[in-house]
């Protein structure tokens, strides 16, 4: 069925690629937990092959239905470019999900697709970029939150807590601290700074532990950037939650470094700080079951 854009839903961009199918499957759990529809959106450039477009949507619907997730599925076929259609669809959406790379990018081996890059910074809702290789893990994998002393930290942490509760997954809060002049820090100075930053964040996590006693949540401090941590731990990670300002450089999170393959984890980009604050652990059936 078709639906009017703007009504609350978890919206997924569908182009027939494995990554888009993985995004639809991933998003079904999110929509089910919120008790809102899963809306699968396919963009067609005029004049377009409408018959093939409907087949693409039907295949995605079948892939979700096979997973037996209790969710209402809507489909939407719209003329336009994928990026423009999805950016419009994000208005009023609770969450926008896309595959990490579409059909064109997969043919050339790109780490992140042009559509994913174009919609990552939408100002209306969080955006999740789903990696096809990470969608079918049997174990939940870690949820990792990138935080710092900026004002965006609490929003990032709230989303990360919510996602960890949904999956029954461990949450690792990685606190970065500025290291503009690394040559002046010896190993002992770095270790001392790491301990101080970690201790501060462990205190900030106390309220979350009290609210959700069953949540496995721990902080770790790293100097400068989270990238090295992600490269070392990528086999343990299923989802990385990052602040909105990260949207401009997502390729850094997926680009291979020092012989280590690019991460196959999914990336959750928070909405801007001028949007309503998320409420972690709001009335979501799976979260309630896990924390109770």
C-alpha positions as CSV (number, residue, x, y, z in Angstrom):
1,X,0.0,0.0,0.0
2,X,1.1,3.6,-0.4
3,X,1.0,6.1,2.4
4,X,1.3,9.9,2.7
5,X,4.8,11.0,3.7
6,X,5.1,12.8,7.0
7,X,3.0,10.4,9.2
8,X,5.1,8.8,12.0
9,X,7.0,5.8,10.7
10,X,10.5,4.3,10.5
11,X,11.4,5.0,6.9
12,X,13.8,2.9,4.8
13,X,15.3,3.6,1.4
14,X,14.9,0.6,-0.9
15,X,16.9,0.2,-4.1
16,X,17.1,-3.6,-4.5
17,X,20.6,-3.9,-3.0
18,X,21.5,-6.3,-0.2
19,X,22.4,-3.4,2.0
20,X,18.9,-1.9,1.5
21,X,17.3,-5.2,2.3
22,X,19.5,-5.4,5.5
23,X,18.3,-1.9,6.4
24,X,14.7,-2.9,6.0
25,X,15.2,-6.0,8.3
26,X,17.1,-3.9,10.8
27,X,14.4,-1.2,10.8
28,X,11.6,-3.6,11.3
29,X,12.7,-4.2,14.9
30,X,12.9,-0.5,15.5
31,X,9.4,0.1,14.1
32,X,7.9,-2.9,16.0
33,X,9.4,-1.6,19.3
34,X,7.8,1.8,18.8
35,X,4.5,0.3,17.6
36,X,4.6,2.4,14.4
37,X,4.7,1.4,10.7
38,X,7.7,0.4,8.8
39,X,7.6,2.4,5.6
40,X,9.7,1.1,2.6
41,X,10.4,3.9,0.1
42,X,11.6,3.4,-3.5
43,X,12.5,6.4,-5.8
44,X,12.0,6.2,-9.5
45,X,13.5,8.6,-12.0
46,X,10.9,9.5,-14.7
47,X,9.8,7.9,-16.8
48,X,11.1,4.9,-14.9
49,X,10.1,1.2,-15.0
50,X,7.2,1.1,-12.6
51,X,6.8,-2.7,-12.9
52,X,10.4,-3.3,-11.8
53,X,10.1,-0.7,-9.1
54,X,7.1,-2.5,-7.6
55,X,9.1,-5.8,-7.8
56,X,11.9,-4.2,-5.8
57,X,9.5,-3.1,-3.1
58,X,7.7,-6.5,-3.1
59,X,11.1,-8.3,-2.6
60,X,11.9,-6.1,0.4
61,X,8.5,-6.7,1.9
62,X,9.0,-10.4,1.5
63,X,12.5,-10.2,3.2
64,X,11.0,-8.5,6.2
65,X,8.0,-10.8,6.4
66,X,10.3,-13.9,6.5
67,X,11.8,-12.5,9.7
68,X,8.4,-12.7,11.3
69,X,8.7,-9.4,13.1
70,X,5.3,-8.1,14.3
71,X,5.2,-4.8,12.3
72,X,2.9,-3.0,9.9
73,X,4.6,-2.6,6.6
74,X,3.8,0.3,4.2
75,X,5.3,0.9,0.8
76,X,5.8,4.2,-1.1
77,X,6.8,4.6,-4.7
78,X,7.8,8.2,-5.5
79,X,9.3,9.9,-8.6
80,X,12.6,11.6,-8.0
81,X,16.2,11.0,-7.0
82,X,16.8,8.7,-4.1
83,X,18.4,11.4,-1.9
84,X,15.6,13.9,-2.6
85,X,12.9,11.4,-2.0
86,X,14.4,10.2,1.3
87,X,15.1,13.7,2.6
88,X,11.5,14.6,2.0
89,X,10.4,11.3,3.6
90,X,12.4,12.1,6.7
91,X,10.0,15.0,7.6
92,X,7.9,13.6,10.4
93,X,9.8,10.2,10.4
94,X,10.9,8.8,13.7
95,X,14.0,7.3,12.1
96,X,15.4,7.1,8.6
97,X,17.4,4.0,7.6
98,X,19.5,3.4,4.5
99,X,21.9,0.7,3.3
100,X,25.6,1.6,3.5
101,X,26.0,1.2,-0.3
102,X,23.5,0.9,-3.0
103,X,23.8,-1.2,-6.2
104,X,26.1,1.3,-8.0
105,X,28.5,1.7,-5.1
106,X,28.7,-2.1,-4.6
107,X,29.8,-2.5,-8.2
108,X,32.7,-0.2,-7.6
109,X,33.5,-1.3,-4.1
110,X,32.7,2.0,-2.3
111,X,32.5,1.9,1.5
112,X,29.6,4.3,1.7
113,X,27.0,5.1,-1.0
114,X,26.2,8.5,-2.4
115,X,22.6,8.3,-1.1
116,X,23.7,7.4,2.4
117,X,26.2,10.2,2.5
118,X,23.6,12.7,1.2
119,X,20.9,11.8,3.7
120,X,23.1,11.3,6.8
121,X,22.8,15.0,7.7
122,X,19.0,15.4,7.4
123,X,17.9,17.8,10.1
124,X,14.6,16.1,11.1
125,X,15.4,12.7,12.6
126,X,18.1,10.3,13.4
127,X,19.6,8.4,10.4
128,X,20.9,4.8,10.5
129,X,23.3,3.5,7.9
130,X,23.1,-0.3,7.9
131,X,25.9,-2.5,6.6
132,X,24.7,-5.7,4.9
133,X,27.5,-7.7,6.4
134,X,26.5,-6.8,9.9
135,X,22.7,-7.4,9.7
136,X,22.5,-11.1,10.4
137,X,24.6,-11.6,13.5
138,X,23.3,-14.2,15.9
139,X,24.6,-12.3,19.0
140,X,23.7,-8.7,19.7
141,X,27.2,-7.3,19.5
142,X,28.2,-4.1,21.3
143,X,26.5,-0.8,21.0
144,X,29.2,1.9,21.1
145,X,28.5,5.6,21.8
146,X,31.0,8.3,20.8
147,X,30.8,11.1,23.4
148,X,32.9,14.1,24.4
149,X,32.5,17.2,26.6
150,X,30.3,18.8,23.9
151,X,26.6,19.6,24.4
152,X,25.6,16.7,22.1
153,X,26.9,14.0,24.5
154,X,23.6,13.5,26.4
155,X,21.6,13.1,23.3
156,X,24.0,10.6,21.9
157,X,24.1,8.6,25.1
158,X,20.3,8.6,25.4
159,X,20.0,7.1,21.9
160,X,22.7,4.6,22.6
161,X,21.0,3.4,25.8
162,X,17.8,3.0,24.0
163,X,19.4,0.9,21.2
164,X,21.3,-1.3,23.8
165,X,18.1,-1.9,25.7
166,X,16.3,-2.9,22.5
167,X,18.9,-5.5,21.7
168,X,19.9,-6.6,25.2
169,X,23.4,-5.6,24.1
170,X,26.4,-4.3,26.1
171,X,26.9,-0.6,25.8
172,X,30.4,0.9,25.6
173,X,30.6,4.6,26.0
174,X,33.8,5.9,24.4
175,X,34.8,9.3,25.7
176,X,37.2,11.2,23.5
177,X,39.3,14.0,24.8
178,X,41.2,16.6,22.7
179,X,44.9,15.9,22.1
180,X,46.0,18.7,19.7
181,X,49.6,18.3,20.6
182,X,50.2,14.5,21.0
183,X,54.0,14.9,21.0
184,X,53.8,16.6,24.5
185,X,52.0,13.7,26.1
186,X,54.1,10.8,27.2
187,X,52.5,7.4,27.9
188,X,52.1,8.2,31.6
189,X,50.4,11.5,30.9
190,X,48.0,9.8,28.4
191,X,47.2,7.1,30.9
192,X,46.5,9.6,33.7
193,X,44.3,11.7,31.4
194,X,42.4,8.6,30.3
195,X,41.8,7.6,33.9
196,X,40.4,11.0,34.8
197,X,38.1,11.2,31.8
198,X,36.9,7.6,32.4
199,X,36.2,8.3,36.1
200,X,34.2,11.4,35.2
201,X,32.1,9.5,32.7
202,X,31.6,6.5,35.0
203,X,30.0,9.0,37.5
204,X,27.8,10.3,34.7
205,X,26.6,6.8,34.0
206,X,25.5,6.1,37.5
207,X,22.0,7.4,36.9
208,X,21.6,5.1,33.8
209,X,22.7,2.1,35.9
210,X,20.2,2.9,38.6
211,X,17.4,3.3,36.0
212,X,18.3,0.1,34.1
213,X,20.1,-2.3,36.5
214,X,20.3,-5.0,33.8
215,X,22.1,-2.8,31.4
216,X,25.8,-3.6,30.8
217,X,27.3,-0.1,30.4
218,X,30.9,0.9,30.9
219,X,33.0,4.0,29.9
220,X,36.4,4.1,28.3
221,X,38.5,7.2,27.4
222,X,40.6,7.6,24.3
223,X,42.7,10.6,23.2
224,X,41.8,12.4,20.1
225,X,39.6,10.1,17.9
226,X,37.5,7.0,18.3
227,X,38.7,5.6,15.0
228,X,41.5,3.4,16.4
229,X,39.2,2.0,19.0
230,X,36.7,1.0,16.3
231,X,39.4,-0.6,14.2
232,X,40.6,-2.7,17.1
233,X,37.1,-3.7,18.3
234,X,35.1,-3.9,15.1
235,X,34.5,-7.6,15.4
236,X,32.6,-7.0,18.7
237,X,30.6,-4.0,17.5
238,X,27.2,-4.1,15.9
239,X,26.1,-0.4,16.2
240,X,28.0,2.9,16.6
241,X,26.0,5.9,17.8
242,X,27.5,9.2,16.8
243,X,26.5,12.9,17.3
244,X,25.0,14.8,14.4
245,X,28.2,16.6,13.5
246,X,29.7,13.3,12.5
247,X,27.4,13.1,9.5
248,X,29.9,15.1,7.4
249,X,32.8,12.5,7.8
250,X,31.1,9.1,8.0
251,X,33.5,7.7,5.5
252,X,36.2,7.9,8.2
253,X,34.3,5.3,10.2
254,X,34.1,2.9,7.3
255,X,37.5,3.4,5.6
256,X,40.1,0.6,6.0
257,X,43.1,1.7,8.1
258,X,46.5,0.1,8.5
259,X,45.5,-3.1,6.8
260,X,42.3,-3.5,8.9
261,X,39.2,-3.9,6.7
262,X,36.5,-1.2,7.0
263,X,34.0,-1.7,9.8
264,X,31.0,-3.8,9.1
265,X,29.0,-2.2,12.0
266,X,25.9,-0.1,11.5
267,X,26.1,3.6,12.2
268,X,23.4,5.6,14.0
269,X,23.6,9.4,13.4
270,X,21.7,11.4,16.0
271,X,19.4,14.3,15.0
272,X,20.7,17.9,15.6
273,X,20.5,19.4,19.1
274,X,17.6,21.7,18.1
275,X,15.3,18.8,17.7
276,X,13.2,17.4,20.7
277,X,15.4,15.4,23.0
278,X,15.1,11.6,22.8
279,X,13.7,9.7,25.8
280,X,15.7,6.5,26.3
281,X,13.6,3.6,27.5
282,X,10.2,5.2,26.6
283,X,7.3,2.9,26.1
284,X,9.0,0.3,23.9
285,X,7.9,-3.2,24.5
286,X,11.3,-4.9,24.2
287,X,13.1,-2.3,26.3
288,X,10.5,-2.7,29.1
289,X,10.9,-6.5,29.0
290,X,14.7,-6.3,29.1
291,X,15.0,-3.7,31.9
292,X,12.2,-5.3,34.0
